[in-house]
Amino acid sequence: MSTSSPIVLWDIDGTLMRSPGIGVRAFVRAVERVTGVVWTPQRLDFGGRTDPDIAARILESAGFDEPALVPAVLEALAEAYVDLDGDLRAAVTVLPGVAVMLRTLDRERVVQTVVTGNIAPVARAKISAGGLEAHLRLEWGAFGSDHHERSELVKLAIERVGAAGHDIRRDTIWVVGDTPRDLAAAQANSVRCALVCTGTFGFDELCELGADLVVADLSDPTSLSDAMASRR
């Protein structure tokens, strides 16, 4: 029998946590392992992108315009995160209010999973390093290893939550992220979106986009549940 509960699809990087420098180091290792070339990190637009998209962009910037190399780089990326696990755990910072917010929504019987551009092994490593796995049903989430388009990941996560027996009502599903791409993916699936200013975009920038909710951070544990209640 299906059950009706609000559903939150969390982004990871810049929304739940930060792990500064680890992603770049892992991609450097992965690209070198696959191509033999040491990629010099550049200021590329990675915010809200999926790992397959990022891998393709890094390969191009390193002089490799070969889409067939992307799967090998992603496999090497997962291996690099295993190698860097200790550094990841030392570097990870759970963002303000996140742990309390997850517990609050859990008590309110909100279904919580992730929609992330990270490939699945990387996402799981980060969630574990941040100690957040207790409140997130990762088996219902969607990852960069599932698709290179973020809007397709939102669609897939909704399908997985529905297959687990939950009613799918678009007006009670929320994508929570920190970039315009999170909002675009939510809008493409006709679901709600909350944006937090804990990534690289400022409050005024995000407010201009038309999200259902914009907050500086998640330090108010009632901000998201209040928004959910007001829109039911």
Backbone as a chain_set.jsonl record, in Angstrom:
{"seq": "MSTSSPIVLWDIDGTLMRSPGIGVRAFVRAVERVTGVVWTPQRLDFGGRTDPDIAARILESAGFDEPALVPAVLEALAEAYVDLDGDLRAAVTVLPGVAVMLRTLDRERVVQTVVTGNIAPVARAKISAGGLEAHLRLEWGAFGSDHHERSELVKLAIERVGAAGHDIRRDTIWVVGDTPRDLAAAQANSVRCALVCTGTFGFDELCELGADLVVADLSDPTSLSDAMASRR", "coords": {"N": [[0.846, -1.196, 0.0], [0.532, 2.233, -0.836], [2.102, 5.167, 0.569], [1.671, 8.531, 1.731], [3.853, 11.098, 1.832], [5.814, 14.061, 2.319], [8.562, 14.688, 0.101], [12.025, 15.019, -0.06], [14.679, 15.868, -2.076], [17.94, 15.897, -1.861], [20.695, 17.88, -2.84], [24.273, 17.428, -2.687], [27.074, 18.58, -2.578], [27.98, 21.742, -1.467], [25.478, 22.131, -0.489], [24.644, 20.181, 1.493], [27.176, 19.73, 2.492], [30.73, 20.569, 2.454], [33.794, 19.699, 0.877], [36.54, 20.768, 0.601], [38.878, 20.973, -2.033], [39.234, 18.217, -2.333], [37.753, 17.011, -4.404], [38.932, 18.09, -6.733], [41.554, 17.101, -6.483], [41.021, 14.37, -6.675], [39.988, 14.152, -9.283], [42.236, 14.976, -10.715], [43.991, 12.84, -10.186], [42.493, 10.778, -11.343], [42.304, 11.467, -14.075], [45.011, 11.465, -14.756], [45.591, 8.774, -14.29], [44.173, 7.54, -16.325], [44.927, 8.807, -18.723], [47.605, 9.434, -18.553], [48.426, 12.001, -18.435], [49.077, 14.864, -16.497], [46.661, 16.781, -15.317], [46.283, 20.258, -15.154], [44.673, 22.041, -12.768], [41.956, 24.218, -13.523], [39.901, 27.195, -13.662], [36.992, 26.133, -14.098], [33.505, 25.869, -14.93], [31.881, 24.157, -12.71], [29.746, 24.021, -10.996], [26.843, 22.48, -9.908], [26.934, 20.649, -11.945], [27.121, 17.332, -13.389], [29.227, 14.488, -12.554], [29.991, 12.982, -14.929], [29.741, 15.003, -16.88], [31.563, 16.877, -15.882], [33.932, 15.362, -16.028], [34.165, 15.077, -18.821], [34.565, 17.745, -19.561], [36.958, 18.358, -18.239], [38.698, 16.545, -19.489], [38.598, 17.578, -22.083], [39.774, 20.088, -21.631], [42.276, 19.216, -21.055], [43.147, 18.393, -23.437], [41.951, 16.192, -24.634], [39.582, 15.158, -26.638], [37.652, 13.008, -26.482], [34.952, 11.255, -26.022], [34.732, 8.576, -25.28], [36.555, 8.152, -23.301], [35.48, 9.01, -20.937], [33.937, 7.135, -19.225], [36.064, 5.553, -18.235], [37.543, 7.43, -16.808], [35.698, 8.061, -14.812], [35.528, 5.63, -13.465], [38.152, 5.505, -12.519], [38.009, 7.733, -10.911], [36.337, 6.936, -8.798], [38.064, 5.079, -7.634], [40.09, 6.809, -6.863], [38.874, 8.239, -4.815], [38.656, 6.274, -2.891], [41.348, 5.973, -2.279], [41.796, 8.478, -1.199], [40.316, 8.592, 1.086], [40.874, 9.051, 3.856], [41.816, 11.695, 3.769], [39.523, 12.921, 2.785], [37.708, 12.563, 4.919], [38.958, 14.136, 6.804], [38.742, 16.622, 5.653], [36.059, 17.186, 5.172], [33.227, 19.225, 5.767], [30.287, 19.55, 7.386], [27.55, 21.518, 6.568], [26.13, 24.54, 8.094], [23.464, 23.827, 10.289], [22.587, 21.561, 8.942], [22.649, 18.862, 9.973], [20.781, 18.987, 12.082], [18.542, 19.778, 10.629], [18.101, 17.525, 8.951], [17.442, 15.614, 10.907], [15.148, 16.808, 11.986], [13.332, 16.798, 9.804], [13.204, 14.072, 9.459], [11.899, 13.238, 11.799], [9.462, 14.308, 11.191], [8.559, 12.603, 9.356], [9.338, 12.902, 6.704], [10.311, 11.897, 3.488], [13.61, 11.379, 2.63], [16.186, 11.693, 0.332], [18.885, 11.69, -2.083], [19.775, 13.794, -4.838], [22.279, 14.023, -6.94], [25.174, 15.21, -8.669], [27.428, 13.742, -8.283], [29.043, 10.61, -8.876], [27.785, 7.409, -7.816], [29.52, 5.89, -5.924], [31.187, 7.931, -5.007], [29.392, 9.786, -3.948], [28.345, 8.267, -1.821], [30.661, 7.942, -0.299], [31.151, 10.579, 0.511], [28.798, 11.232, 1.964], [29.034, 9.358, 4.018], [31.456, 10.213, 5.165], [30.626, 12.63, 6.192], [28.895, 11.776, 8.109], [26.127, 11.516, 7.716], [24.434, 9.546, 6.862], [22.357, 8.25, 8.218], [19.837, 9.422, 7.938], [19.195, 9.53, 5.289], [17.857, 7.99, 2.497], [19.666, 6.452, 0.551], [19.465, 4.491, -1.368], [17.287, 5.147, -2.844], [18.031, 7.341, -4.198], [19.475, 9.394, -6.873], [22.204, 9.52, -9.115], [25.268, 10.867, -10.542], [26.366, 8.774, -11.929], [24.17, 7.543, -12.941], [23.026, 9.155, -14.913], [23.936, 11.811, -17.172], [22.599, 14.187, -17.214], [21.13, 16.536, -15.088], [18.385, 17.015, -14.722], [17.271, 14.605, -15.509], [18.117, 13.022, -13.451], [16.626, 13.926, -11.281], [14.103, 13.106, -12.149], [14.53, 10.308, -12.166], [15.053, 9.741, -9.44], [12.571, 10.394, -8.319], [11.025, 8.422, -9.515], [12.159, 6.158, -8.316], [11.577, 6.534, -5.603], [8.805, 6.412, -5.775], [8.515, 3.763, -6.672], [9.194, 2.487, -4.373], [6.957, 2.603, -2.889], [5.769, 5.011, -2.17], [3.45, 7.682, -2.439], [3.388, 9.824, -5.242], [3.294, 13.093, -5.399], [3.519, 15.984, -7.059], [3.514, 18.544, -5.952], [4.425, 18.227, -3.407], [7.009, 17.492, -3.48], [10.375, 18.292, -3.115], [13.289, 19.711, -4.422], [16.414, 20.361, -3.081], [19.0, 22.544, -3.29], [21.99, 24.348, -4.327], [22.509, 25.826, -6.583], [21.725, 27.43, -9.771], [21.287, 25.347, -11.576], [20.197, 23.288, -10.067], [17.656, 24.335, -9.569], [16.677, 24.523, -12.213], [16.545, 21.808, -12.863], [14.595, 20.945, -11.076], [12.384, 22.464, -11.966], [12.076, 21.398, -14.518], [10.903, 19.042, -13.918], [8.579, 19.72, -12.74], [8.436, 20.158, -9.941], [8.886, 21.372, -6.531], [11.353, 23.78, -5.374], [14.029, 24.54, -3.211], [16.569, 26.811, -2.519], [19.831, 27.178, -1.217], [22.27, 29.398, 0.138], [24.877, 28.501, 0.424], [26.769, 27.663, -1.276], [28.411, 28.666, -4.177], [26.937, 30.792, -5.034], [25.371, 33.907, -4.366], [22.92, 35.332, -2.057], [21.203, 37.311, -3.233], [21.568, 36.745, -5.954], [20.445, 34.166, -6.159], [17.839, 34.649, -5.328], [16.751, 35.994, -7.447], [16.017, 34.076, -9.247], [13.604, 32.754, -8.979], [12.937, 30.585, -7.32], [11.063, 28.435, -5.047], [11.746, 28.788, -2.412], [14.313, 30.56, -0.795], [17.149, 30.517, 1.174], [19.622, 31.707, 3.492], [21.189, 29.813, 4.803], [20.886, 26.554, 6.328], [20.347, 26.802, 8.993], [18.061, 27.392, 10.434], [15.928, 25.126, 11.575], [13.26, 24.84, 10.94], [12.709, 26.051, 8.557], [12.442, 24.783, 6.029], [10.439, 22.841, 6.502], [8.321, 24.495, 7.254], [7.889, 25.866, 4.851], [7.093, 23.738, 3.273], [4.683, 23.037, 4.55], [3.151, 25.325, 4.096], [2.581, 25.138, 1.458], [1.067, 22.965, 0.962]], "CA": [[0.0, 0.0, 0.0], [1.342, 3.432, -0.928], [1.997, 6.126, 1.656], [1.836, 9.902, 1.268], [4.756, 11.885, 2.665], [6.66, 14.968, 1.551], [9.8, 14.084, -0.385], [13.105, 15.977, -0.269], [15.801, 15.365, -2.874], [19.039, 16.766, -1.469], [22.026, 17.986, -3.438], [25.299, 17.183, -1.658], [28.156, 19.567, -2.498], [27.526, 23.117, -1.348], [24.16, 22.138, 0.141], [24.788, 19.443, 2.747], [28.556, 19.733, 2.987], [31.842, 20.93, 1.591], [35.028, 18.926, 1.07], [37.384, 21.599, -0.268], [40.111, 20.46, -2.618], [39.275, 16.767, -2.524], [37.249, 16.683, -5.731], [39.949, 18.424, -7.736], [42.65, 16.129, -6.362], [40.555, 13.077, -7.173], [39.922, 14.215, -10.737], [43.627, 14.998, -11.221], [44.469, 11.46, -10.139], [41.743, 9.946, -12.28], [42.703, 11.804, -15.444], [46.378, 10.984, -14.958], [45.567, 7.314, -14.348], [43.594, 7.109, -17.597], [45.579, 9.4, -19.905], [49.032, 9.653, -18.353], [48.672, 13.444, -18.419], [48.727, 15.549, -15.254], [45.821, 17.93, -15.62], [46.467, 21.423, -14.299], [43.334, 22.566, -12.461], [41.577, 25.511, -14.069], [38.605, 27.685, -13.192], [35.923, 25.695, -14.974], [32.191, 25.985, -14.301], [31.456, 22.829, -12.296], [28.637, 24.108, -10.063], [25.599, 21.834, -10.294], [27.137, 19.714, -13.049], [27.325, 15.936, -13.012], [30.598, 14.018, -12.74], [30.303, 12.703, -16.325], [29.914, 16.278, -17.572], [32.826, 17.439, -15.41], [35.014, 14.562, -16.603], [34.29, 15.428, -20.234], [35.122, 19.092, -19.647], [38.362, 18.293, -17.842], [39.421, 15.872, -20.575], [38.73, 18.533, -23.189], [40.755, 21.115, -21.263], [43.592, 18.566, -21.051], [43.496, 18.072, -24.809], [41.387, 14.903, -25.047], [38.203, 15.295, -27.068], [37.253, 11.622, -26.741], [33.918, 10.871, -25.057], [34.911, 7.194, -24.831], [37.43, 8.136, -22.123], [34.753, 9.435, -19.736], [33.679, 6.044, -18.265], [37.319, 5.137, -17.588], [37.886, 8.463, -15.826], [34.781, 7.926, -13.678], [35.967, 4.457, -12.704], [39.36, 5.914, -11.804], [37.601, 8.699, -9.888], [35.88, 6.159, -7.637], [39.264, 4.523, -7.006], [40.82, 7.91, -6.233], [38.212, 8.563, -3.55], [39.066, 5.249, -1.925], [42.71, 6.33, -1.867], [41.783, 9.753, -0.475], [39.267, 8.538, 2.104], [41.319, 9.714, 5.081], [41.842, 13.132, 3.508], [38.136, 13.359, 2.675], [37.125, 12.645, 6.258], [39.565, 15.273, 7.497], [38.392, 17.879, 4.99], [34.625, 17.421, 5.027], [32.54, 20.091, 6.72], [28.833, 19.572, 7.245], [27.189, 22.93, 6.582], [25.337, 24.937, 9.27], [22.087, 23.422, 10.435], [22.221, 20.397, 8.133], [22.374, 17.676, 10.788], [19.517, 19.206, 12.789], [17.484, 19.792, 9.623], [17.809, 16.15, 8.56], [16.744, 14.966, 12.02], [13.818, 17.414, 12.097], [12.491, 16.268, 8.73], [13.027, 12.643, 9.728], [10.834, 13.141, 12.808], [8.205, 14.685, 10.532], [8.287, 11.535, 8.384], [9.649, 13.324, 5.334], [11.209, 10.995, 2.762], [14.802, 12.129, 2.259], [17.242, 11.016, -0.406], [19.776, 12.648, -2.744], [19.967, 13.927, -6.281], [23.614, 14.597, -6.962], [26.01, 14.952, -9.833], [28.456, 12.765, -7.92], [28.764, 9.204, -9.127], [27.281, 6.799, -6.584], [30.511, 5.602, -4.881], [31.694, 9.193, -4.454], [28.333, 10.325, -3.094], [28.284, 7.48, -0.592], [31.859, 8.265, 0.485], [30.972, 11.9, 1.113], [27.751, 11.153, 2.988], [29.619, 8.633, 5.141], [32.456, 11.076, 5.808], [29.908, 13.658, 6.93], [28.065, 11.158, 9.137], [24.736, 11.886, 7.458], [23.733, 8.451, 6.196], [21.234, 7.711, 8.988], [18.553, 10.03, 7.599], [19.058, 9.612, 3.835], [17.647, 6.704, 1.834], [20.485, 6.577, -0.645], [19.051, 3.521, -2.381], [16.245, 5.782, -3.652], [18.584, 8.537, -4.809], [19.966, 9.333, -8.244], [23.614, 9.919, -9.078], [25.889, 11.138, -11.822], [26.601, 7.505, -12.609], [22.917, 7.128, -13.561], [22.761, 9.974, -16.098], [24.757, 13.022, -17.174], [21.73, 15.36, -17.119], [20.582, 16.633, -13.728], [16.923, 16.885, -14.744], [16.969, 13.18, -15.584], [18.359, 12.453, -12.13], [15.441, 14.222, -10.474], [13.06, 12.189, -12.635], [14.841, 8.947, -11.739], [14.862, 9.639, -7.994], [11.127, 10.364, -8.079], [10.563, 7.079, -9.899], [12.627, 5.182, -7.325], [10.775, 6.722, -4.388], [7.486, 5.873, -6.08], [8.596, 2.301, -6.732], [9.317, 2.001, -3.0], [5.633, 2.589, -2.267], [5.327, 6.336, -1.739], [2.664, 8.468, -3.39], [4.128, 10.894, -5.893], [2.54, 14.327, -5.614], [4.56, 16.942, -7.463], [3.527, 19.732, -5.108], [5.048, 17.924, -2.115], [8.387, 17.063, -3.732], [11.295, 19.435, -3.096], [14.726, 19.627, -4.677], [17.139, 21.36, -2.296], [20.348, 22.668, -3.836], [22.662, 25.647, -4.145], [22.869, 26.415, -7.874], [20.635, 27.544, -10.736], [21.031, 24.059, -12.234], [19.266, 22.551, -9.208], [16.331, 24.887, -9.832], [16.272, 24.129, -13.561], [16.181, 20.385, -12.83], [13.301, 20.863, -10.389], [11.351, 23.005, -12.844], [11.881, 20.463, -15.626], [10.086, 17.939, -13.411], [7.376, 20.307, -12.128], [8.455, 20.005, -8.491], [9.326, 22.553, -5.8], [12.804, 23.918, -5.196], [14.601, 25.443, -2.214], [17.983, 27.074, -2.773], [20.593, 27.688, -0.079], [23.38, 30.238, -0.326], [26.097, 27.978, 1.042], [27.687, 27.284, -2.345], [29.144, 29.778, -4.786], [26.008, 31.84, -5.45], [24.904, 34.733, -3.266], [21.483, 35.382, -1.775], [20.501, 38.114, -4.236], [21.602, 36.006, -7.218], [19.494, 33.057, -6.125], [16.476, 35.179, -5.189], [16.282, 36.454, -8.757], [15.741, 32.95, -10.138], [12.221, 32.314, -8.874], [12.748, 29.354, -6.545], [9.991, 28.499, -4.059], [12.333, 29.216, -1.139], [15.756, 30.841, -0.783], [17.612, 30.799, 2.53], [21.07, 31.899, 3.588], [21.709, 28.489, 5.141], [19.849, 25.688, 6.897], [20.459, 26.864, 10.448], [16.706, 27.372, 10.994], [15.459, 23.784, 11.237], [11.864, 24.842, 10.525], [12.527, 26.824, 7.332], [11.955, 23.96, 4.934], [9.154, 22.233, 6.863], [7.302, 25.552, 7.2], [7.585, 26.096, 3.439], [6.314, 22.581, 2.824], [3.345, 23.111, 5.115], [2.416, 26.438, 3.515], [2.262, 24.865, 0.054], [0.234, 21.763, 0.832]], "C": [[0.881, 1.244, 0.0], [1.112, 4.334, 0.284], [2.273, 7.516, 1.108], [2.687, 10.678, 2.263], [5.451, 12.902, 1.773], [7.982, 14.271, 1.198], [10.82, 15.196, -0.598], [14.255, 15.277, -0.979], [16.968, 16.333, -2.668], [20.195, 16.711, -2.463], [23.051, 17.777, -2.32], [26.276, 18.358, -1.549], [27.61, 20.987, -2.486], [26.174, 23.25, -0.691], [24.198, 21.44, 1.489], [26.18, 19.615, 3.34], [29.506, 20.363, 1.989], [32.999, 19.976, 1.893], [36.095, 19.576, 0.211], [38.66, 20.903, -0.723], [40.1, 18.991, -2.963], [38.814, 16.383, -3.93], [38.263, 16.95, -6.819], [41.097, 17.427, -7.688], [42.256, 14.776, -6.93], [40.48, 13.068, -8.693], [41.32, 14.261, -11.355], [44.188, 13.587, -11.266], [43.802, 10.599, -11.193], [42.178, 10.2, -13.716], [44.118, 11.315, -15.726], [46.402, 9.461, -15.101], [45.094, 6.821, -15.724], [44.42, 7.577, -18.791], [47.094, 9.505, -19.792], [49.416, 11.112, -18.288], [48.245, 14.014, -17.068], [47.944, 16.804, -15.612], [46.092, 19.05, -14.626], [45.102, 22.042, -14.028], [43.136, 23.984, -12.979], [40.235, 25.913, -13.485], [37.546, 27.326, -14.239], [34.606, 25.73, -14.2], [31.661, 24.598, -13.966], [30.183, 22.853, -11.45], [27.352, 23.489, -10.598], [25.733, 20.859, -11.443], [27.322, 18.296, -12.506], [28.775, 15.532, -13.256], [30.911, 13.631, -14.182], [30.538, 13.971, -17.134], [31.247, 16.91, -17.182], [34.005, 16.691, -16.018], [35.246, 14.924, -18.057], [34.938, 16.803, -20.398], [36.6, 19.114, -19.258], [39.199, 17.633, -18.936], [39.634, 16.818, -21.753], [39.78, 19.586, -22.881], [42.17, 20.558, -21.227], [44.012, 18.118, -22.455], [42.951, 16.765, -25.333], [39.907, 15.074, -25.369], [37.665, 13.921, -27.469], [36.23, 11.191, -25.686], [34.098, 9.459, -24.51], [35.798, 7.097, -23.602], [36.67, 8.428, -20.827], [34.477, 8.283, -18.775], [34.932, 5.581, -17.532], [37.737, 6.147, -16.523], [36.973, 8.345, -14.6], [35.126, 6.716, -12.825], [37.213, 4.786, -11.893], [39.052, 6.919, -10.704], [37.132, 7.979, -8.63], [37.071, 5.569, -6.895], [40.051, 5.607, -6.28], [40.183, 8.288, -4.899], [38.495, 7.511, -2.479], [40.447, 5.592, -1.381], [42.727, 7.56, -0.961], [40.793, 9.761, 0.69], [39.662, 9.253, 3.394], [41.34, 11.219, 4.924], [40.424, 13.691, 3.403], [37.516, 13.537, 4.049], [37.697, 13.814, 7.056], [39.07, 16.605, 6.942], [36.908, 18.206, 5.046], [34.079, 18.301, 6.148], [31.054, 20.033, 6.429], [28.377, 21.014, 7.464], [26.213, 23.259, 7.715], [23.9, 24.46, 9.195], [21.698, 22.128, 9.756], [21.821, 19.208, 9.004], [21.046, 17.81, 11.519], [18.351, 19.187, 11.808], [17.104, 18.372, 9.212], [17.045, 15.421, 9.662], [15.318, 15.495, 12.153], [12.876, 16.846, 11.045], [12.23, 14.778, 8.92], [11.893, 12.444, 10.741], [9.472, 13.458, 12.202], [7.832, 13.709, 9.417], [8.412, 11.995, 6.932], [10.588, 12.301, 4.715], [12.399, 11.813, 2.275], [15.791, 11.24, 1.522], [18.077, 12.083, -1.118], [19.563, 12.636, -4.249], [21.264, 14.695, -6.44], [24.341, 14.275, -8.251], [27.144, 13.996, -9.547], [28.073, 11.377, -8.405], [28.494, 8.528, -7.781], [28.366, 6.508, -5.555], [31.078, 6.859, -4.233], [30.651, 9.806, -3.524], [28.276, 9.586, -1.764], [29.491, 7.763, 0.301], [31.699, 9.603, 1.199], [29.928, 11.879, 2.228], [28.268, 10.423, 4.226], [30.613, 9.495, 5.897], [31.798, 12.162, 6.639], [29.016, 13.112, 8.023], [26.581, 11.418, 8.968], [23.877, 10.736, 6.949], [22.472, 7.989, 6.927], [19.883, 8.228, 8.517], [18.288, 10.075, 6.096], [18.915, 8.219, 3.24], [18.375, 6.731, 0.493], [20.081, 5.601, -1.741], [17.941, 4.075, -3.271], [16.768, 7.003, -4.396], [18.981, 8.318, -6.258], [21.304, 10.057, -8.305], [24.142, 10.181, -10.491], [26.207, 9.881, -12.608], [25.334, 6.969, -13.269], [22.641, 7.884, -14.859], [23.611, 11.232, -16.011], [23.94, 14.3, -17.071], [21.044, 15.396, -15.76], [19.058, 16.489, -13.715], [16.497, 15.425, -14.818], [17.188, 12.502, -14.236], [17.183, 12.73, -11.2], [14.311, 13.277, -10.862], [13.289, 10.773, -12.111], [14.628, 8.769, -10.244], [13.377, 9.579, -7.646], [10.566, 8.988, -8.414], [10.959, 6.042, -8.853], [11.855, 5.314, -6.017], [9.369, 6.169, -4.606], [7.47, 4.358, -6.102], [8.708, 1.688, -5.344], [7.994, 2.089, -2.24], [5.114, 3.922, -1.794], [4.522, 7.012, -2.842], [3.52, 9.599, -3.958], [3.171, 12.038, -6.2], [3.553, 15.43, -5.869], [4.639, 18.146, -6.533], [4.108, 19.477, -3.726], [6.461, 17.37, -2.275], [9.267, 18.301, -3.854], [12.701, 18.995, -3.483], [15.379, 20.72, -3.836], [18.579, 21.389, -2.791], [20.888, 24.068, -3.657], [23.009, 26.335, -5.455], [21.628, 26.579, -8.758], [20.311, 26.227, -11.436], [20.122, 23.168, -11.385], [17.834, 23.025, -9.463], [15.827, 24.452, -11.204], [15.828, 22.667, -13.597], [14.844, 20.182, -12.136], [12.178, 21.331, -11.312], [11.061, 22.073, -14.01], [10.995, 19.291, -15.229], [8.836, 18.416, -12.67], [7.282, 20.043, -10.636], [8.994, 21.279, -7.853], [10.854, 22.603, -5.706], [13.115, 24.924, -4.095], [16.084, 25.588, -2.519], [18.623, 27.661, -1.522], [21.842, 28.381, -0.589], [24.706, 29.807, 0.288], [27.085, 27.455, 0.002], [28.405, 28.512, -2.873], [28.252, 30.927, -5.223], [25.478, 32.585, -4.229], [23.395, 34.776, -3.167], [20.73, 36.127, -2.864], [20.459, 37.398, -5.579], [20.551, 34.914, -7.249], [18.056, 33.547, -6.012], [15.897, 35.595, -6.537], [15.772, 35.324, -9.648], [14.313, 32.432, -10.054], [12.006, 30.982, -8.185], [11.618, 29.538, -5.533], [10.479, 29.015, -2.712], [13.814, 29.465, -1.353], [16.133, 31.2, 0.646], [19.125, 30.94, 2.531], [21.773, 30.59, 3.89], [20.573, 27.702, 5.778], [19.844, 25.717, 8.428], [19.105, 26.967, 11.149], [16.073, 26.046, 10.616], [14.02, 23.736, 10.763], [11.652, 25.492, 9.153], [11.93, 25.991, 6.212], [10.602, 23.324, 5.263], [8.034, 23.255, 6.852], [6.899, 25.834, 5.752], [6.761, 24.946, 2.87], [4.867, 22.687, 3.292], [2.51, 24.198, 4.453], [1.966, 26.147, 2.098], [1.473, 23.58, -0.123], [-1.206, 22.127, 0.491]], "O": [[1.861, 1.313, 0.742], [0.069, 4.273, 0.934], [3.017, 7.672, 0.139], [2.28, 10.888, 3.406], [5.66, 12.639, 0.589], [8.444, 13.382, 1.914], [10.52, 16.201, -1.242], [14.737, 14.233, -0.538], [16.987, 17.433, -3.22], [20.622, 15.632, -2.875], [22.728, 17.933, -1.143], [26.298, 19.051, -0.532], [26.87, 21.386, -3.385], [25.753, 24.36, -0.364], [23.833, 22.024, 2.509], [26.338, 19.642, 4.56], [29.146, 20.651, 0.848], [33.156, 19.509, 3.021], [36.514, 19.008, -0.797], [39.408, 20.331, 0.071], [40.883, 18.553, -3.807], [39.42, 15.524, -4.571], [38.439, 16.136, -7.726], [41.562, 16.961, -8.728], [43.057, 14.114, -7.589], [40.865, 12.085, -9.327], [41.558, 13.655, -12.4], [44.789, 13.181, -12.261], [44.453, 9.791, -11.856], [42.394, 9.261, -14.482], [44.395, 10.808, -16.813], [47.139, 8.921, -15.925], [45.57, 5.799, -16.218], [44.594, 6.835, -19.759], [47.79, 9.647, -20.798], [50.588, 11.442, -18.108], [47.175, 13.68, -16.558], [48.499, 17.766, -16.143], [46.126, 18.828, -13.416], [44.443, 22.517, -14.953], [44.025, 24.831, -12.886], [39.525, 25.099, -12.894], [37.248, 28.11, -15.14], [34.593, 25.635, -12.972], [31.067, 23.932, -14.814], [29.595, 21.798, -11.209], [26.831, 23.924, -11.626], [24.732, 20.29, -11.879], [27.634, 18.093, -11.332], [29.472, 16.15, -14.061], [32.014, 13.923, -14.644], [31.432, 14.013, -17.979], [31.974, 17.417, -18.035], [34.967, 17.309, -16.472], [36.39, 15.063, -18.488], [35.771, 16.994, -21.284], [37.398, 19.813, -19.883], [40.284, 18.112, -19.268], [40.712, 16.855, -22.346], [40.582, 19.944, -23.743], [43.144, 21.3, -21.349], [45.083, 17.541, -22.642], [43.418, 16.264, -26.357], [39.074, 15.128, -24.463], [37.278, 13.693, -28.615], [36.606, 10.805, -24.579], [33.663, 9.17, -23.395], [35.799, 6.069, -22.924], [37.162, 8.126, -19.739], [34.76, 8.429, -17.586], [34.876, 5.255, -16.346], [38.227, 5.767, -15.459], [37.433, 8.513, -13.471], [35.028, 6.769, -11.599], [37.326, 4.402, -10.729], [39.741, 6.962, -9.685], [37.49, 8.371, -7.519], [37.091, 5.558, -5.664], [40.614, 5.363, -5.213], [40.892, 8.624, -3.95], [38.564, 7.832, -1.293], [40.689, 5.514, -0.177], [43.566, 7.671, -0.067], [40.469, 10.824, 1.221], [38.854, 9.987, 3.963], [40.935, 11.948, 5.829], [40.151, 14.796, 3.871], [36.868, 14.549, 4.315], [37.005, 14.409, 7.882], [38.988, 17.596, 7.668], [36.53, 19.376, 4.976], [34.428, 18.138, 7.318], [30.611, 20.423, 5.348], [28.777, 21.653, 8.437], [25.546, 22.366, 8.239], [23.209, 24.653, 8.194], [20.59, 21.635, 9.966], [20.765, 18.612, 8.791], [20.268, 16.858, 11.572], [17.29, 18.644, 12.116], [15.919, 18.046, 9.131], [16.099, 14.687, 9.376], [14.388, 14.728, 12.402], [11.751, 16.457, 11.358], [11.156, 14.283, 8.579], [11.033, 11.582, 10.556], [8.45, 12.937, 12.65], [6.912, 13.957, 8.638], [7.683, 11.534, 6.053], [11.557, 11.883, 5.35], [12.225, 12.819, 1.588], [16.185, 10.181, 2.011], [17.98, 13.264, -0.782], [19.22, 11.615, -4.846], [21.338, 15.879, -6.112], [24.152, 13.214, -8.846], [27.766, 13.484, -10.478], [26.901, 11.004, -8.351], [28.924, 9.017, -6.736], [28.172, 6.844, -4.387], [31.41, 6.854, -3.048], [30.983, 10.289, -2.442], [28.172, 10.206, -0.706], [29.358, 7.819, 1.523], [32.073, 9.736, 2.364], [30.145, 12.44, 3.302], [27.975, 10.823, 5.353], [30.617, 9.51, 7.128], [32.335, 12.574, 7.668], [28.436, 13.88, 8.79], [25.851, 11.529, 9.953], [22.703, 10.938, 6.637], [21.597, 7.387, 6.304], [18.876, 7.539, 8.68], [17.261, 10.603, 5.67], [19.769, 7.361, 3.462], [17.782, 6.997, -0.552], [20.329, 5.857, -2.919], [17.681, 3.529, -4.343], [16.024, 7.634, -5.147], [18.849, 7.221, -6.801], [21.511, 11.069, -7.636], [23.544, 9.772, -11.487], [26.306, 9.926, -13.834], [25.407, 6.04, -14.073], [22.084, 7.319, -15.8], [23.969, 11.674, -14.919], [24.497, 15.379, -16.867], [20.448, 14.408, -15.331], [18.504, 15.899, -12.788], [15.472, 15.048, -14.25], [16.52, 11.518, -13.917], [16.789, 11.863, -10.419], [13.641, 12.714, -9.996], [12.35, 10.114, -11.663], [14.079, 7.753, -9.818], [12.97, 8.805, -6.779], [9.732, 8.454, -7.682], [10.176, 5.146, -8.539], [11.518, 4.309, -5.393], [8.807, 5.529, -3.717], [6.53, 3.734, -5.611], [8.367, 0.522, -5.144], [7.919, 1.695, -1.076], [4.111, 3.971, -1.082], [4.864, 6.928, -4.021], [4.278, 10.243, -3.234], [2.357, 11.969, -7.121], [4.35, 15.768, -4.994], [5.716, 18.71, -6.344], [4.27, 20.416, -2.946], [7.041, 16.844, -1.325], [8.953, 19.234, -4.594], [13.233, 18.028, -2.938], [14.948, 21.873, -3.871], [19.291, 20.387, -2.721], [20.317, 24.878, -2.926], [23.732, 27.331, -5.449], [20.603, 25.94, -8.519], [19.17, 26.016, -11.848], [19.356, 22.374, -11.931], [16.913, 22.214, -9.56], [14.67, 24.055, -11.34], [14.859, 22.323, -14.274], [14.046, 19.344, -12.555], [11.145, 20.671, -11.425], [9.915, 21.968, -14.445], [10.408, 18.626, -16.083], [8.126, 17.622, -12.052], [6.208, 19.744, -10.113], [9.499, 22.162, -8.547], [11.544, 21.607, -5.926], [12.544, 26.013, -4.049], [16.774, 24.595, -2.751], [18.047, 28.52, -0.854], [22.402, 28.002, -1.618], [25.547, 30.639, 0.628], [28.114, 26.876, 0.352], [28.945, 29.305, -2.102], [28.747, 31.934, -5.73], [25.177, 31.983, -3.198], [22.681, 34.323, -4.062], [19.723, 35.63, -3.369], [19.442, 37.432, -6.271], [19.845, 34.751, -8.244], [17.147, 32.916, -6.551], [14.683, 35.55, -6.735], [15.163, 35.581, -10.687], [13.854, 31.741, -10.964], [11.003, 30.312, -8.433], [11.258, 30.667, -5.2], [9.712, 29.612, -1.956], [14.494, 28.679, -2.013], [15.52, 32.075, 1.259], [19.819, 30.371, 1.689], [22.818, 30.287, 3.314], [19.424, 28.143, 5.765], [19.392, 24.771, 9.073], [19.006, 26.662, 12.338], [15.711, 25.848, 9.456], [13.582, 22.713, 10.236], [10.534, 25.487, 8.638], [11.016, 26.44, 5.52], [9.719, 23.27, 4.408], [6.907, 22.927, 6.481], [5.719, 26.02, 5.455], [5.842, 25.161, 2.08], [3.938, 22.452, 2.519], [1.306, 24.029, 4.265], [1.076, 26.82, 1.578], [1.235, 23.153, -1.253], [-2.049, 21.242, 0.344]]}, "num_chains": 1, "name": "protein.A"}
